[in-house]
Amino acid sequence: MSDAVKFEDMPYERPDLEAVKAEYARLAKALADAETFEAAETAFLEKDQLDRHTQTAYELVYIRHTIDTRDAFYDAESTFWDEAMPELEQAEDAFKAALLSTSFRARLAEKYGELLFAQAEQQRRTIKPEIVEDMKRENALTQEYVKLIASAQIPFEGGTYTLSQLTPFKRSADDAERLAAWKAEGAWYKERQADLDRIYDELTHVRDAMGRKLGYENYLPLGYDRMGRLSYGRKDVERFREAVRAYVVPLADKIYRAQAERLGVAYPLSFADEALSFRSGNPAPRGGADDVLEAGRTFYHALSPETGAFFDMMLDRGLMDVLSTEGKAGGGYMTQIPDYDVPFIFANFNGTQGDVEVVTHEAGHAFSYYMNTDKTPIGLSMPSTEACEVHSMSMEFMAWPWVEEFFGDDARKYRYAHLAGAITFLPYGTMVDHFQHEVYEHPEMTPAERHATWKRLLGVYMPWMRLDGEIPFYADGEGWQRQHHIYENPLYYIDYCLAQTVSLEFWAMSQDDFKAAWEHYMAYTRQGGTRAFTDLLAHAGMTSPFDEGCLRSICERATAWLESYDL
């Protein structure tokens, strides 16, 4: 494909589903019947091309649908893909079976790596004909949630706002305005709680049923396999949670006690007061969206030749949609469009420091794909999700020498808020994971029992939060329902915590020797998805988050920096 094609000019055509399924079957037979390595490799490479074309069509729909969930054409196409993807996964299973049993497995592994065989074995455990209809139902329910969140039109101070557009008011330095914004948002969620409860209740039961039909005790082991976890398991995650409670929660509590003192407010904090880092206001980017993107261009050109060329390409080819608009899905993401060898960034700018973190975080994801489009098969261009999050969260810290470009006079506040935020995120993110483990261990929970579980865990992981019911929804211990990963990507959230831990290693390294930190970052990134998570870290000279003492040493280093920083 031409490397000059802009996103808006990329054509979409719905593939013939039955023809794609037939092609999977043909390639599976060709691989199984191959009498020479050349014949086996030809089938393997043709399958990769088919995957690239199919994923490109799917991604074009996904991106355009999330940009405007009201668009009737892409809404219909999104429904088509929600139905088609489970069928295609089932059809693809025969090829994976042939791949695992081919007599040329050793030669394919020598050329393309052993990991893809471990992945094929794992993926085969997650799909059987008996769960295809359940998978379709799961997709339909997550889409219902996405549309519900995207539909938000919240009246506030004479205007009407989406959830993203309301965010600046939720971080306002004006106490009354900030509290009113939190109450307005909480009321919007509260009014829709019956739907939020119903959707998640059905998702929990559908996922539990899938796990049991596949021979698992519940959804959790299926969820780990679906997340592609090959180098660690539940026991490792439980140990990580223990370390978060032992080392990170006490440091985060110190950070919030200092914040309460700075703001002159009571401790424990209300949700509205937790959102304000400084009495003079949170750090805000200079200028509007164009200024943030231009500062991003300056940063990436200064960082390295590779990142400069990458960011120019993203801007020149329209591969970022960042403005917050009516009907747009919430949140932000990076995805890839394989036929064109390009990533795409989706975001909702709202004038807060999060806008800058899109240009660093999501672009960190995008840069890693940009560096690995030559990997074959396509699945090796990106690693599993916790490994992907290392690219993005660490890139945020790589931007520190250039934060004046983004924040001007607020740069000093930003550095403190960013490091403090990385620390205080870990208890929240770990709690999200702990909550989901309890939910899927006890799928019979009622919605009220799930809310009670979240409220109990808030006391363990976030003791600085005041649960007095002052703010609807949030202060009632129901705020987990705004975390879209819990609905859409079960068990994903611990990936952010593991990656944040590694990013803090990169931060500490960059404080001592920025050049060495960048070299380690590139050594990590250039591997693409050719190794499992902890192996990627080892080959880049980094410490695993599961290693004894990893979080303790990070917290010691962060404590020293935060306490010595002149605010």
HELIX and SHEET records of a PDB file:
HELIX    1   1 PHE A    7  ASP A    9  5                                   3    
HELIX    2   2 LEU A   17  ASP A   33  1                                  17    
HELIX    3   3 PHE A   37  ILE A   67  1                                  31    
HELIX    4   4 ALA A   72  SER A  101  1                                  30    
HELIX    5   5 ARG A  105  TYR A  112  1                                   8    
HELIX    6   6 LEU A  115  ARG A  124  1                                  10    
HELIX    7   7 PRO A  129  ILE A  131  5                                   3    
HELIX    8   8 VAL A  132  ALA A  150  1                                  19    
HELIX    9   9 LEU A  163  LYS A  170  1                                   8    
HELIX   10  10 ASP A  175  GLU A  191  1                                  17    
HELIX   11  11 GLN A  193  LYS A  213  1                                  21    
HELIX   12  12 TYR A  219  ARG A  226  1                                   8    
HELIX   13  13 ARG A  234  ALA A  243  1                                  10    
HELIX   14  14 VAL A  244  VAL A  248  3                                   5    
HELIX   15  15 VAL A  249  LEU A  263  1                                  15    
HELIX   16  16 PHE A  271  GLU A  274  1                                   4    
HELIX   17  17 ALA A  289  LEU A  303  1                                  15    
HELIX   18  18 PRO A  305  ASP A  316  1                                  12    
HELIX   19  19 PRO A  338  TYR A  340  5                                   3    
HELIX   20  20 GLN A  353  GLU A  357  1                                   5    
HELIX   21  21 VAL A  358  GLU A  362  3                                   5    
HELIX   22  22 ALA A  363  TYR A  370  1                                   8    
HELIX   23  23 ILE A  378  SER A  381  5                                   4    
HELIX   24  24 THR A  385  MET A  398  1                                  14    
HELIX   25  25 TRP A  400  TRP A  402  5                                   3    
HELIX   26  26 VAL A  403  PHE A  407  1                                   5    
HELIX   27  27 GLY A  408  ASP A  410  5                                   3    
HELIX   28  28 ALA A  411  GLU A  441  1                                  31    
HELIX   29  29 PRO A  447  TYR A  461  1                                  15    
HELIX   30  30 GLY A  479  ARG A  482  5                                   4    
HELIX   31  31 HIS A  484  GLU A  488  1                                   5    
HELIX   32  32 ILE A  494  ASP A  512  1                                  19    
HELIX   33  33 PHE A  514  THR A  525  1                                  12    
HELIX   34  34 PHE A  533  HIS A  539  1                                   7    
HELIX   35  35 CYS A  550  SER A  564  1                                  15    
SHEET    1   A 2 ILE A 154  PHE A 156  0                                        
SHEET    2   A 2 GLY A 159  TYR A 161 -1                                        
SHEET    1   B 3 MET A 320  LEU A 323  0                                        
SHEET    2   B 3 VAL A 342  PHE A 349  1                                        
SHEET    3   B 3 TYR A 333  ILE A 337 -1                                        
END                                                                             
